[in-house]
Amino acid sequence: MKNTALKVLAVFVFVFLAIQFIKLDKTNPNTDKSKEIVASAEVKNILKNSCFDCHSNDTKWPWYASIAPVSWVVTEHVDSARKWVNFSEWESYDEAKKLKLRKLIYREVALAMPLRMYVMAHPNAALSQADKESIRNWTAVKASDVSMRD
C-alpha cells in the first residue's frame, strides 16, 4: 500500500512539473491610450482598481498566473473578459455597443463582478456599496437612449 501511494505521488509530482513547461501568452497587447475609457475620475479609479486586471490590456499578472494549472484558468478568464468588454478599447466601440455594454455592466456589477474568486486573491478589488452605486450611475441608461433598449 505504501509503495502504491509513493508511485501515485511520484506520478502526480512528475505531471505537475511537466505541465509547468506549457506556457501561455500573458503579454498585454499594446494600447492606444486615446481608446481607453473616458469617465469621471471616481469611476475610472473604481474600474482600474476592480476591473482592469481582466477587462483591459493593462493586466497585472499575479505570481500564481505562472503556475499551471492555475495559469490556464487565469489566462482563460482574462481572455474571455477582454472579449466581453475591454476598457482599453472602449472609445473604439460604436455608441450602440457602448450602450449595450453599459446595460450589461449595470446588471453584472450588482450580481457577479468582480468575481468572488478574484476578490479572494485581491481583497482591495471588492466593490463597496458606494462603488457599485457610482458604477451603476455611470452605466444608467439615459432617457435619450430609451429608443435603443432591447
Backbone torsions as a table, in degrees:
resi	resn	phi	psi	omega
1	MET	NA	-40.4	-179.2
2	LYS	-65.3	-40.5	179.0
3	ASN	-63.7	-38.2	178.6
4	THR	-64.2	-44.1	179.1
5	ALA	-62.6	-40.4	178.5
6	LEU	-66.1	-38.9	178.7
7	LYS	-65.3	-43.8	178.3
8	VAL	-62.2	-43.8	178.4
9	LEU	-62.3	-42.5	179.5
10	ALA	-62.7	-42.9	178.3
11	VAL	-64.0	-44.2	178.8
12	PHE	-58.3	-48.0	-179.6
13	VAL	-63.1	-43.2	179.2
14	PHE	-61.1	-48.1	-179.8
15	VAL	-62.6	-44.2	179.0
16	PHE	-59.0	-45.2	179.2
17	LEU	-67.6	-39.0	-178.7
18	ALA	-64.9	-40.1	-177.5
19	ILE	-70.9	-14.1	177.0
20	GLN	-67.1	-19.5	179.9
21	PHE	-83.4	-6.7	175.6
22	ILE	-86.2	103.1	-176.4
23	LYS	-99.8	136.5	177.2
24	LEU	-106.9	152.2	-179.8
25	ASP	-74.6	116.4	178.0
26	LYS	-120.1	25.1	177.1
27	THR	-80.3	139.7	177.8
28	ASN	-81.2	133.6	177.1
29	PRO	-62.4	150.6	173.6
30	ASN	-62.6	144.4	-175.8
31	THR	-126.0	134.2	171.5
32	ASP	-88.0	110.0	-175.8
33	LYS	-58.1	-21.5	178.5
34	SER	-70.9	-15.2	178.7
35	LYS	-93.6	-8.6	-179.6
36	GLU	-66.9	149.8	-176.5
37	ILE	-53.3	137.7	174.5
38	VAL	-105.8	119.2	-179.9
39	ALA	-154.0	172.6	177.5
40	SER	-60.5	158.3	179.3
41	ALA	-57.7	-39.7	-179.8
42	GLU	-61.4	-50.4	-178.7
43	VAL	-65.2	-43.2	-178.5
44	LYS	-63.5	-39.8	177.3
45	ASN	-63.3	-41.4	177.9
46	ILE	-62.5	-46.9	-180.0
47	LEU	-61.4	-43.9	179.8
48	LYS	-63.6	-38.3	-177.9
49	ASN	-74.6	-37.1	-170.6
50	SER	-113.7	-13.7	-171.5
51	CYS	-126.1	-31.5	-170.2
52	PHE	-62.7	-28.9	-178.8
53	ASP	-59.8	-30.1	179.1
54	CYS	-107.8	-36.1	-172.1
55	HIS	-104.5	39.5	175.1
56	SER	-158.3	175.5	175.5
57	ASN	-89.7	7.5	-178.6
58	ASP	-108.3	40.3	-179.2
59	THR	-63.0	131.9	171.7
60	LYS	-98.2	101.7	-175.6
61	TRP	-74.1	118.7	179.8
62	PRO	-73.6	164.5	-177.8
63	TRP	-56.5	-37.4	-175.8
64	TYR	-73.2	-9.2	176.0
65	ALA	-77.3	2.8	177.1
66	SER	-109.6	3.4	-177.5
67	ILE	-115.7	112.5	177.7
68	ALA	-71.9	146.7	4.2
69	PRO	-89.3	-2.0	178.7
70	VAL	-59.5	-37.8	-179.6
71	SER	-58.8	-34.3	179.7
72	TRP	-66.0	-42.2	-179.6
73	VAL	-66.4	-47.1	-178.4
74	VAL	-62.2	-45.6	-179.1
75	THR	-63.4	-41.8	177.7
76	GLU	-63.3	-41.5	178.5
77	HIS	-61.7	-46.2	-179.0
78	VAL	-64.7	-45.4	179.1
79	ASP	-59.3	-45.4	179.6
80	SER	-65.5	-42.0	-179.3
81	ALA	-62.9	-42.9	179.5
82	ARG	-63.9	-35.6	178.3
83	LYS	-68.7	-34.9	-178.4
84	TRP	-69.9	-55.1	174.5
85	VAL	-154.1	132.9	179.9
86	ASN	-123.6	107.6	-177.3
87	PHE	-68.1	-15.4	174.4
88	SER	-77.4	-15.4	-179.0
89	GLU	-115.0	2.1	-170.9
90	TRP	-49.1	-46.7	-175.1
91	GLU	-72.3	-8.0	174.5
92	SER	-89.5	-10.5	177.3
93	TYR	-74.5	146.1	174.7
94	ASP	-75.4	167.4	-174.2
95	GLU	-62.7	-35.8	179.3
96	ALA	-64.7	-41.6	179.0
97	LYS	-67.3	-41.0	178.0
98	LYS	-60.4	-43.3	179.4
99	LEU	-62.3	-46.0	179.0
100	LYS	-59.9	-45.5	-179.9
101	LEU	-66.2	-39.4	177.9
102	ARG	-59.5	-42.0	178.6
103	LYS	-64.5	-41.1	179.1
104	LEU	-67.9	-41.7	178.7
105	ILE	-62.6	-40.4	179.0
106	TYR	-53.6	-44.9	180.0
107	ARG	-73.6	-45.6	-173.4
108	GLU	-66.2	-35.7	179.3
109	VAL	-60.5	-38.1	-179.9
110	ALA	-75.6	-29.7	-171.5
111	LEU	-99.9	-45.4	-166.1
112	ALA	-140.8	-9.6	-173.2
113	MET	-108.4	145.7	-12.7
114	PRO	-68.4	160.1	-178.5
115	LEU	-56.8	140.9	179.9
116	ARG	-57.0	-39.7	179.3
117	MET	-61.1	-38.7	178.8
118	TYR	-67.8	-44.5	-178.7
119	VAL	-64.4	-33.3	177.4
120	MET	-60.2	-38.1	179.9
121	ALA	-86.9	-20.0	-177.7
122	HIS	-135.0	73.8	-175.0
123	PRO	-56.9	-29.4	-179.6
124	ASN	-70.9	-8.8	178.4
125	ALA	-86.7	-9.4	179.6
126	ALA	-59.8	137.1	179.2
127	LEU	-88.0	127.9	172.9
128	SER	-75.7	168.8	177.0
129	GLN	-61.4	-37.9	178.3
130	ALA	-64.9	-39.8	176.7
131	ASP	-61.1	-45.6	180.0
132	LYS	-61.4	-41.4	178.9
133	GLU	-64.2	-41.0	178.6
134	SER	-61.6	-45.7	178.8
135	ILE	-64.6	-44.8	-178.8
136	ARG	-65.0	-37.8	176.6
137	ASN	-64.6	-40.1	179.0
138	TRP	-65.8	-38.1	-176.3
139	THR	-86.7	-12.5	-175.0
140	ALA	-53.0	136.2	-179.8
141	VAL	-73.5	125.9	179.9
142	LYS	-75.7	157.5	179.7
143	ALA	-57.3	-34.0	-178.9
144	SER	-69.5	-14.0	-179.1
145	ASP	-95.4	-0.5	-174.5
146	VAL	-55.5	-39.2	-177.8
147	SER	-64.4	-17.8	-178.3
148	MET	-96.3	0.9	-179.2
149	ARG	-65.6	150.9	176.8
150	ASP	-89.0	NA	NA
